Amino acid sequence: MISIEELVEPIKIYNPKADLDAIRKAYDYGLEAHTGQSRASGEPYFIHPIEVARIVVQLKLDEATIKTALLHDTVEDTSSSLKQIEKIFGSEVAQLVDGVTKLTNLQLSSLETKHAENFRKLFVAMSKDLRVLLVKLSDRLHNMRTIRALPLDKQVRKSRETMEIFAPLAGRMGMQSMREELEDLSFRVLNPEARNSIIRRFLTLRKETDDLIPKIINDINQQLGKEKLNARVTGREKKPYSIWRKMQDKKEGFTRLSDIFGFRIVTDRETDAYIAMGAVHRRWRAVPGRFKDYISHPKSNGYRSIHTTVSGRDGKRVEVQIRTNEMHEVAESGVAAHWSYKDGERVKNPFVVDPFKWLRGLSEGFIQSENPSDFFEHVKLEMFQDQVFCFTPKGEVIKLPRGATPIDFAYAIHTGIGDSCVGSLVDGQRVPLWTKLKNGQSVSIVRSAAQKPQSSWESMVFTGRAKSAIRRRLREEHRSENIKVGKEIARVSLKKIGKKSTEKALNTVAKKLSFSNSDDVLAALGSVELTGDELISVLYPKKVTGLSLPAFGARKLPFMGLKPGQEAKTASCCMPIPGERIVGVAIRKEGITIHAIDCDCLGDLDDNLEHWIDLRWPEGDTQTSHPTCLTISMYNGMGVLGRICTLIGERGANITNIDFCDRKPDFYKIVIEIHVKDLKHLSDIMTSIEADSDISVVERTREMLQSVEPGEIKSVVN
């Protein structure tokens, strides 16, 4: 365990004006609070807060952040309270400690939801003060450095969490060194065989190339010397995880992988960076398509650098990054540079972006209205992706993750524009809404006041913002239907155990599961966010039936939710397909019929209803095909119908029937019956058909076509 004097010694250098006595006081308080506690390794627990504080000190942060690092576990793991922390160390430190502290007493419906809610709380706190994140990342870094003391299952869970959330979050905040270390530590747990294999191959490569890195550094220095540039050149092998990720992305083996070596040129001035780039390109051949200028087009986290890949010594591809000293500081410490000190004063680096801008944008619209799981997914989507830059018709730049579509673009501008989107023009050309946007494209959104978000859009969008907005609108659209279904599910579920569904019972569930009111509970039941068995487990834990949904690993049933031996058939009035919300309707002497939740016939069945059954489609069934119908209005031209039939076949669907229901000189309308795998498959087919220039309208038709008997001629309406 390091002493307090060892901890404060570096602080004296970069911030001699810091209140060291206050830091010593926090050290003593934390040491006393954690007395008697041990880590999984058997070491005194307080070693962990000290090491977290040391990482914070290495980032050259202020004294409030250092005190928070020393105290960050006191509220969660000791008898200390936030009031005590605030009384002794002030409100600033207390707020920071609270932001890092997990939700320990929150009663939620599942462990996954609790996990997601903890992250939501973290992001709310971060949006107020980003130093919460810096402490949290430092906390996670030390935990990963010492993770071998935990049981293997906990190692895997924490490593996966680190790889999915904390590492990309550090990267998004511009803290590249921390990101790489977090990734490598997680990789060591999640795939030790692959990591060890890559390390062995590195050792072999060093022997074969006689340690190539110093030779290339010398080559670069010689070339820069010709330009009389004052620059610092460093080189390294890429991290094992970085190499493995490239192998997976490019589907190439280690021996065929290029640019496994990385080199960095740090100059004094921006003009010198471009001179250095020219010198490198004159000496070695540049690899086409591998040049990126992040100086003229910085990343959203403030990262600036020139990236180029060249064929270096012995034909080995190497990546070269070129930046100034100030750019390098931001590249290494990211937003932490916003709080860093030098000679007792806050450093004013011109390349440090507003550290709250991205977090506020990330949190906008998700803190209050979205469920934790949606927020969790949105955060992961936002952090993982590289960006493309597109332009509005007025020339404004919109930043989107790579893979984004025009619908993502529309929602990035405003939710109202996204909701009313009916089409898009990219560089003046009409394109399908699922088109992936590229850097530099100009995008114009075609809107209609009558438009509403479609369920098929979820499969077309890439950003968490768009996905969440679509889901929110769809939930609003179907809320009344979901409440109606939820009432029946609640009634039937409680009737199984001899209980009644009352307003008081539903309000009790709402309170325990953090819903606003009983209607929210019913809506959750109707949308399958909450099951009947989960409802029972909250009210009567000892009477869970296990009939609403089979347990994991149970025998696979035709529909999840049916009792063993029960059978059901899909209704011809709505022809539901996997991916749609369904409900089983049990009518005496008629058995169970599966309806889509928006089926018009459900309202007519209320009087004859014995009960409704909460059902789900079987998981993992990708082989079964399901019938559905499309109504298509198309131009009456030569070969149009044949082209559409071919397109459907190419998309893996089978045509089983066609009905010509309306024919005019300029167009005709057909109803075509096809067999598809699920709702996404159908959506892909519809969007492909709609993209054809000779197609006017493509709509799904719920009713099944009547089969045509041999020799029968179906009528054509003129």
Summary of the structure (lengths in Angstrom):
residues: 718
radius of gyration: 30.5
end to end distance: 89.7
largest distance: 97.9
contacts: 2238
relative contact order: 0.05
helix: 48%
strand: 17%
